Amino acid sequence: MRRQHTVATKTGDRTHDGTLRSIEASLKRLRTDRVDLIQIHGISPTEDLDAWEKPGGVLTALRKLRDQKVTRFIGLTGHDSAARLREAIERFEFDT
């Protein structure tokens, strides 16, 4: 069944610990121990992109989850600011 479907989830949290809690809750709801894709959801015009890579940031948590094979891919979504979304894409390596 997993070969036929892509399982994805998202987080709106921007902190390391909050992201881990968010994904843990998603995994529980999805009744699985891994997903194919986790996305940073809803990038806003005022995002502090510098904080994402700090030890307490969302990207640090997502990279840890990828290293632990909880996810294969990391992505992002945005609705409010094409400029901020583009900046994030250009600054960081995302799969989607």
N, CA, C and O atoms as a GROMACS GRO file, in nm:
protein
  384
    1MET      N    1   0.082  -0.119   0.000
    1MET     CA    2   0.000   0.000   0.000
    1MET      C    3   0.086   0.126   0.000
    1MET      O    4   0.056   0.220  -0.073
    2ARG      N    5   0.193   0.131   0.080
    2ARG     CA    6   0.279   0.249   0.088
    2ARG      C    7   0.344   0.280  -0.046
    2ARG      O    8   0.373   0.396  -0.075
    3ARG      N    9   0.368   0.181  -0.125
    3ARG     CA   10   0.432   0.205  -0.255
    3ARG      C   11   0.339   0.279  -0.351
    3ARG      O   12   0.385   0.342  -0.447
    4GLN      N   13   0.211   0.272  -0.326
    4GLN     CA   14   0.113   0.333  -0.414
    4GLN      C   15   0.075   0.475  -0.372
    4GLN      O   16   0.011   0.547  -0.448
    5HIS      N   17   0.115   0.515  -0.252
    5HIS     CA   18   0.072   0.644  -0.198
    5HIS      C   19   0.189   0.719  -0.136
    5HIS      O   20   0.284   0.659  -0.085
    6THR      N   21   0.179   0.849  -0.140
    6THR     CA   22   0.274   0.935  -0.070
    6THR      C   23   0.206   0.983   0.057
    6THR      O   24   0.096   1.040   0.052
    7VAL      N   25   0.270   0.962   0.170
    7VAL     CA   26   0.216   1.005   0.299
    7VAL      C   27   0.291   1.130   0.342
    7VAL      O   28   0.414   1.130   0.353
    8ALA      N   29   0.216   1.237   0.366
    8ALA     CA   30   0.277   1.366   0.400
    8ALA      C   31   0.207   1.428   0.519
    8ALA      O   32   0.092   1.396   0.550
    9THR      N   33   0.279   1.516   0.586
    9THR     CA   34   0.222   1.594   0.695
    9THR      C   35   0.291   1.730   0.695
    9THR      O   36   0.380   1.756   0.614
   10LYS      N   37   0.250   1.816   0.786
   10LYS     CA   38   0.305   1.951   0.792
   10LYS      C   39   0.315   1.996   0.936
   10LYS      O   40   0.255   1.937   1.026
   11THR      N   41   0.393   2.102   0.955
   11THR     CA   42   0.399   2.165   1.085
   11THR      C   43   0.391   2.316   1.068
   11THR      O   44   0.450   2.373   0.976
   12GLY      N   45   0.318   2.378   1.156
   12GLY     CA   46   0.310   2.523   1.160
   12GLY      C   47   0.402   2.580   1.265
   12GLY      O   48   0.418   2.701   1.276
   13ASP      N   49   0.462   2.492   1.343
   13ASP     CA   50   0.552   2.535   1.450
   13ASP      C   51   0.687   2.571   1.390
   13ASP      O   52   0.726   2.518   1.286
   14ARG      N   53   0.757   2.662   1.456
   14ARG     CA   54   0.889   2.702   1.407
   14ARG      C   55   1.001   2.671   1.506
   14ARG      O   56   1.117   2.704   1.483
   15THR      N   57   0.964   2.606   1.617
   15THR     CA   58   1.066   2.569   1.716
   15THR      C   59   1.100   2.421   1.702
   15THR      O   60   1.021   2.342   1.651
   16HIS      N   61   1.218   2.386   1.747
   16HIS     CA   62   1.264   2.247   1.743
   16HIS      C   63   1.169   2.156   1.820
   16HIS      O   64   1.116   2.060   1.764
   17ASP      N   65   1.148   2.186   1.946
   17ASP     CA   66   1.066   2.098   2.030
   17ASP      C   67   0.920   2.097   1.987
   17ASP      O   68   0.856   1.993   1.987
   18GLY      N   69   0.868   2.212   1.950
   18GLY     CA   70   0.730   2.220   1.902
   18GLY      C   71   0.711   2.142   1.773
   18GLY      O   72   0.607   2.077   1.755
   19THR      N   73   0.809   2.147   1.686
   19THR     CA   74   0.803   2.072   1.561
   19THR      C   75   0.802   1.922   1.590
   19THR      O   76   0.723   1.848   1.531
   20LEU      N   77   0.889   1.878   1.678
   20LEU     CA   78   0.892   1.735   1.712
   20LEU      C   79   0.760   1.690   1.772
   20LEU      O   80   0.711   1.582   1.739
   21ARG      N   81   0.700   1.772   1.859
   21ARG     CA   82   0.569   1.737   1.917
   21ARG      C   83   0.461   1.734   1.808
   21ARG      O   84   0.377   1.644   1.807
   22SER      N   85   0.465   1.830   1.719
   22SER     CA   86   0.367   1.838   1.611
   22SER      C   87   0.373   1.714   1.522
   22SER      O   88   0.270   1.656   1.487
   23ILE      N   89   0.493   1.675   1.485
   23ILE     CA   90   0.510   1.559   1.397
   23ILE      C   91   0.474   1.430   1.471
   23ILE      O   92   0.415   1.339   1.413
   24GLU      N   93   0.510   1.422   1.598
   24GLU     CA   94   0.472   1.305   1.677
   24GLU      C   95   0.320   1.288   1.680
   24GLU      O   96   0.268   1.178   1.667
   25ALA      N   97   0.249   1.398   1.697
   25ALA     CA   98   0.102   1.394   1.698
   25ALA      C   99   0.049   1.352   1.560
   25ALA      O  100  -0.046   1.274   1.552
   26SER      N  101   0.110   1.402   1.454
   26SER     CA  102   0.068   1.364   1.318
   26SER      C  103   0.090   1.215   1.294
   26SER      O  104   0.002   1.148   1.239
   27LEU      N  105   0.205   1.165   1.334
   27LEU     CA  106   0.233   1.022   1.316
   27LEU      C  107   0.132   0.937   1.391
   27LEU      O  108   0.087   0.833   1.341
   28LYS      N  109   0.096   0.981   1.509
   28LYS     CA  110  -0.003   0.907   1.588
   28LYS      C  111  -0.139   0.908   1.517
   28LYS      O  112  -0.204   0.804   1.507
   29ARG      N  113  -0.181   1.025   1.469
   29ARG     CA  114  -0.309   1.033   1.397
   29ARG      C  115  -0.307   0.949   1.269
   29ARG      O  116  -0.407   0.888   1.232
   30LEU      N  117  -0.193   0.948   1.201
   30LEU     CA  118  -0.180   0.871   1.076
   30LEU      C  119  -0.154   0.722   1.100
   30LEU      O  120  -0.158   0.642   1.007
   31ARG      N  121  -0.128   0.687   1.226
   31ARG     CA  122  -0.101   0.548   1.264
   31ARG      C  123   0.017   0.490   1.187
   31ARG      O  124   0.010   0.382   1.128
   32THR      N  125   0.126   0.566   1.192
   32THR     CA  126   0.248   0.523   1.124
   32THR      C  127   0.369   0.574   1.201
   32THR      O  128   0.355   0.659   1.289
   33ASP      N  129   0.485   0.523   1.169
   33ASP     CA  130   0.607   0.569   1.235
   33ASP      C  131   0.696   0.649   1.140
   33ASP      O  132   0.804   0.693   1.178
   34ARG      N  133   0.647   0.669   1.016
   34ARG     CA  134   0.725   0.746   0.919
   34ARG      C  135   0.633   0.802   0.812
   34ARG      O  136   0.522   0.752   0.789
   35VAL      N  137   0.680   0.908   0.748
   35VAL     CA  138   0.608   0.968   0.637
   35VAL      C  139   0.707   0.992   0.523
   35VAL      O  140   0.828   0.986   0.542
   36ASP      N  141   0.654   1.020   0.408
   36ASP     CA  142   0.741   1.049   0.294
   36ASP      C  143   0.785   1.195   0.292
   36ASP      O  144   0.896   1.226   0.249
   37LEU      N  145   0.698   1.284   0.340
   37LEU     CA  146   0.724   1.428   0.329
   37LEU      C  147   0.671   1.501   0.452
   37LEU      O  148   0.558   1.477   0.496
   38ILE      N  149   0.753   1.591   0.506
   38ILE     CA  150   0.709   1.686   0.609
   38ILE      C  151   0.735   1.825   0.554
   38ILE      O  152   0.844   1.854   0.504
   39GLN      N  153   0.634   1.911   0.564
   39GLN     CA  154   0.647   2.047   0.513
   39GLN      C  155   0.634   2.150   0.624
   39GLN      O  156   0.554   2.136   0.716
   40ILE      N  157   0.715   2.255   0.614
   40ILE     CA  158   0.698   2.374   0.697
   40ILE      C  159   0.581   2.448   0.634
   40ILE      O  160   0.590   2.491   0.519
   41HIS      N  161   0.474   2.463   0.708
   41HIS     CA  162   0.349   2.512   0.651
   41HIS      C  163   0.328   2.661   0.675
   41HIS      O  164   0.350   2.713   0.784
   42GLY      N  165   0.283   2.728   0.571
   42GLY     CA  166   0.233   2.864   0.583
   42GLY      C  167   0.338   2.970   0.612
   42GLY      O  168   0.325   3.044   0.710
   43ILE      N  169   0.440   2.979   0.530
   43ILE     CA  170   0.544   3.080   0.551
   43ILE      C  171   0.482   3.218   0.538
   43ILE      O  172   0.414   3.249   0.440
   44SER      N  173   0.508   3.301   0.638
   44SER     CA  174   0.451   3.436   0.640
   44SER      C  175   0.553   3.540   0.597
   44SER      O  176   0.673   3.513   0.593
   45PRO      N  177   0.506   3.660   0.564
   45PRO     CA  178   0.598   3.768   0.524
   45PRO      C  179   0.697   3.806   0.634
   45PRO      O  180   0.802   3.864   0.604
   46THR      N  181   0.666   3.775   0.759
   46THR     CA  182   0.752   3.816   0.870
   46THR      C  183   0.837   3.702   0.927
   46THR      O  184   0.892   3.714   1.036
   47GLU      N  185   0.847   3.592   0.853
   47GLU     CA  186   0.925   3.476   0.900
   47GLU      C  187   1.068   3.517   0.935
   47GLU      O  188   1.131   3.594   0.862
   48ASP      N  189   1.118   3.465   1.047
   48ASP     CA  190   1.258   3.484   1.086
   48ASP      C  191   1.336   3.363   1.033
   48ASP      O  192   1.357   3.266   1.105
   49LEU      N  193   1.376   3.370   0.909
   49LEU     CA  194   1.444   3.257   0.846
   49LEU      C  195   1.576   3.222   0.914
   49LEU      O  196   1.617   3.106   0.912
   50ASP      N  197   1.642   3.321   0.973
   50ASP     CA  198   1.766   3.293   1.044
   50ASP      C  199   1.745   3.196   1.159
   50ASP      O  200   1.832   3.114   1.189
   51ALA      N  201   1.629   3.203   1.224
   51ALA     CA  202   1.600   3.117   1.340
   51ALA      C  203   1.576   2.971   1.298
   51ALA      O  204   1.591   2.881   1.381
   52TRP      N  205   1.541   2.947   1.175
   52TRP     CA  206   1.510   2.811   1.131
   52TRP      C  207   1.626   2.716   1.147
   52TRP      O  208   1.605   2.598   1.178
   53GLU      N  209   1.749   2.763   1.126
   53GLU     CA  210   1.867   2.674   1.132
   53GLU      C  211   1.936   2.672   1.267
   53GLU      O  212   2.030   2.596   1.287
   54LYS      N  213   1.890   2.753   1.359
   54LYS     CA  214   1.950   2.752   1.492
   54LYS      C  215   1.914   2.622   1.563
   54LYS      O  216   1.820   2.554   1.523
   55PRO      N  217   1.988   2.587   1.669
   55PRO     CA  218   1.959   2.461   1.740
   55PRO      C  219   1.813   2.448   1.784
   55PRO      O  220   1.761   2.336   1.793
   56GLY      N  221   1.747   2.557   1.812
   56GLY     CA  222   1.607   2.551   1.855
   56GLY      C  223   1.509   2.571   1.743
   56GLY      O  224   1.391   2.596   1.769
   57GLY      N  225   1.553   2.560   1.616
   57GLY     CA  226   1.468   2.592   1.503
   57GLY      C  227   1.405   2.473   1.432
   57GLY      O  228   1.445   2.358   1.451
   58VAL      N  229   1.308   2.505   1.350
   58VAL     CA  230   1.230   2.405   1.278
   58VAL      C  231   1.314   2.322   1.182
   58VAL      O  232   1.296   2.200   1.175
   59LEU      N  233   1.405   2.382   1.110
   59LEU     CA  234   1.486   2.304   1.014
   59LEU      C  235   1.579   2.208   1.085
   59LEU      O  236   1.606   2.098   1.035
   60THR      N  237   1.628   2.247   1.199
   60THR     CA  238   1.713   2.156   1.277
   60THR      C  239   1.634   2.031   1.314
   60THR      O  240   1.685   1.919   1.306
   61ALA      N  241   1.509   2.050   1.356
   61ALA     CA  242   1.424   1.936   1.392
   61ALA      C  243   1.392   1.849   1.271
   61ALA      O  244   1.398   1.727   1.279
   62LEU      N  245   1.359   1.912   1.158
   62LEU     CA  246   1.324   1.834   1.039
   62LEU      C  247   1.442   1.758   0.983
   62LEU      O  248   1.427   1.645   0.936
   63ARG      N  249   1.559   1.817   0.988
   63ARG     CA  250   1.679   1.744   0.943
   63ARG      C  251   1.707   1.625   1.034
   63ARG      O  252   1.749   1.519   0.988
   64LYS      N  253   1.685   1.642   1.163
   64LYS     CA  254   1.701   1.532   1.258
   64LYS      C  255   1.604   1.419   1.224
   64LYS      O  256   1.641   1.302   1.225
   65LEU      N  257   1.479   1.454   1.196
   65LEU     CA  258   1.380   1.353   1.160
   65LEU      C  259   1.416   1.283   1.029
   65LEU      O  260   1.393   1.163   1.015
   66ARG      N  261   1.474   1.356   0.936
   66ARG     CA  262   1.518   1.292   0.811
   66ARG      C  263   1.635   1.197   0.838
   66ARG      O  264   1.639   1.086   0.785
   67ASP      N  265   1.729   1.240   0.922
   67ASP     CA  266   1.841   1.153   0.958
   67ASP      C  267   1.795   1.026   1.028
   67ASP      O  268   1.856   0.920   1.012
   68GLN      N  269   1.687   1.037   1.106
   68GLN     CA  270   1.632   0.922   1.177
   68GLN      C  271   1.537   0.838   1.091
   68GLN      O  272   1.478   0.741   1.138
   69LYS      N  273   1.522   0.877   0.964
   69LYS     CA  274   1.436   0.806   0.868
   69LYS      C  275   1.287   0.815   0.903
   69LYS      O  276   1.209   0.729   0.863
   70VAL      N  277   1.249   0.919   0.977
   70VAL     CA  278   1.108   0.944   1.004
   70VAL      C  279   1.043   1.005   0.881
   70VAL      O  280   0.924   0.985   0.857
   71THR      N  281   1.121   1.079   0.803
   71THR     CA  282   1.074   1.133   0.676
   71THR      C  283   1.183   1.118   0.571
   71THR      O  284   1.301   1.110   0.602
   72ARG      N  285   1.141   1.113   0.447
   72ARG     CA  286   1.237   1.107   0.336
   72ARG      C  287   1.265   1.246   0.282
   72ARG      O  288   1.378   1.276   0.241
   73PHE      N  289   1.162   1.331   0.283
   73PHE     CA  290   1.174   1.461   0.219
   73PHE      C  291   1.127   1.574   0.311
   73PHE      O  292   1.044   1.553   0.399
   74ILE      N  293   1.184   1.694   0.288
   74ILE     CA  294   1.146   1.815   0.360
   74ILE      C  295   1.103   1.919   0.258
   74ILE      O  296   1.171   1.940   0.157
   75GLY      N  297   0.991   1.983   0.284
   75GLY     CA  298   0.941   2.084   0.193
   75GLY      C  299   0.884   2.203   0.268
   75GLY      O  300   0.896   2.212   0.390
   76LEU      N  301   0.822   2.294   0.194
   76LEU     CA  302   0.760   2.410   0.255
   76LEU      C  303   0.641   2.455   0.172
   76LEU      O  304   0.631   2.424   0.053
   77THR      N  305   0.552   2.528   0.237
   77THR     CA  306   0.434   2.582   0.170
   77THR      C  307   0.420   2.728   0.209
   77THR      O  308   0.472   2.772   0.312
   78GLY      N  309   0.350   2.802   0.128
   78GLY     CA  310   0.325   2.942   0.159
   78GLY      C  311   0.211   2.996   0.078
   78GLY      O  312   0.187   2.955  -0.035
   79HIS      N  313   0.139   3.090   0.138
   79HIS     CA  314   0.024   3.152   0.072
   79HIS      C  315   0.032   3.304   0.073
   79HIS      O  316  -0.026   3.370  -0.014
   80ASP      N  317   0.102   3.360   0.170
   80ASP     CA  318   0.095   3.504   0.196
   80ASP      C  319   0.208   3.587   0.137
   80ASP      O  320   0.192   3.708   0.121
   81SER      N  321   0.321   3.526   0.106
   81SER     CA  322   0.435   3.606   0.062
   81SER      C  323   0.523   3.528  -0.035
   81SER      O  324   0.605   3.446   0.005
   82ALA      N  325   0.504   3.554  -0.161
   82ALA     CA  326   0.588   3.488  -0.262
   82ALA      C  327   0.735   3.524  -0.244
   82ALA      O  328   0.823   3.442  -0.266
   83ALA      N  329   0.760   3.648  -0.203
   83ALA     CA  330   0.898   3.693  -0.184
   83ALA      C  331   0.967   3.616  -0.072
   83ALA      O  332   1.081   3.572  -0.087
   84ARG      N  333   0.898   3.598   0.042
   84ARG     CA  334   0.957   3.526   0.155
   84ARG      C  335   0.973   3.378   0.120
   84ARG      O  336   1.073   3.316   0.158
   85LEU      N  337   0.877   3.322   0.050
   85LEU     CA  338   0.885   3.183   0.007
   85LEU      C  339   1.006   3.163  -0.085
   85LEU      O  340   1.081   3.067  -0.070
   86ARG      N  341   1.023   3.253  -0.179
   86ARG     CA  342   1.138   3.244  -0.270
   86ARG      C  343   1.269   3.255  -0.192
   86ARG      O  344   1.364   3.182  -0.220
   87GLU      N  345   1.274   3.347  -0.096
   87GLU     CA  346   1.395   3.364  -0.016
   87GLU      C  347   1.429   3.235   0.058
   87GLU      O  348   1.545   3.194   0.062
   88ALA      N  349   1.328   3.171   0.117
   88ALA     CA  350   1.352   3.045   0.189
   88ALA      C  351   1.403   2.937   0.094
   88ALA      O  352   1.494   2.862   0.129
   89ILE      N  353   1.345   2.929  -0.025
   89ILE     CA  354   1.386   2.829  -0.123
   89ILE      C  355   1.531   2.852  -0.167
   89ILE      O  356   1.607   2.758  -0.186
   90GLU      N  357   1.567   2.978  -0.182
   90GLU     CA  358   1.703   3.009  -0.225
   90GLU      C  359   1.806   2.991  -0.113
   90GLU      O  360   1.922   2.960  -0.141
   91ARG      N  361   1.765   3.009   0.012
   91ARG     CA  362   1.859   2.998   0.124
   91ARG      C  363   1.882   2.855   0.170
   91ARG      O  364   1.993   2.820   0.212
   92PHE      N  365   1.780   2.772   0.163
   92PHE     CA  366   1.787   2.638   0.221
   92PHE      C  367   1.758   2.534   0.114
   92PHE      O  368   1.695   2.561   0.012
   93GLU      N  369   1.807   2.414   0.140
   93GLU     CA  370   1.784   2.303   0.046
   93GLU      C  371   1.656   2.230   0.084
   93GLU      O  372   1.648   2.167   0.190
   94PHE      N  373   1.557   2.239  -0.003
   94PHE     CA  374   1.430   2.169   0.017
   94PHE      C  375   1.409   2.069  -0.095
   94PHE      O  376   1.460   2.085  -0.206
   95ASP      N  377   1.332   1.965  -0.065
   95ASP     CA  378   1.299   1.866  -0.167
   95ASP      C  379   1.172   1.904  -0.242
   95ASP      O  380   1.157   1.872  -0.360
   96THR      N  381   1.082   1.974  -0.175
   96THR     CA  382   0.957   2.019  -0.239
   96THR      C  383   0.928   2.160  -0.195
   96THR      O  384   0.827   2.218  -0.237
   0.00000   0.00000   0.00000
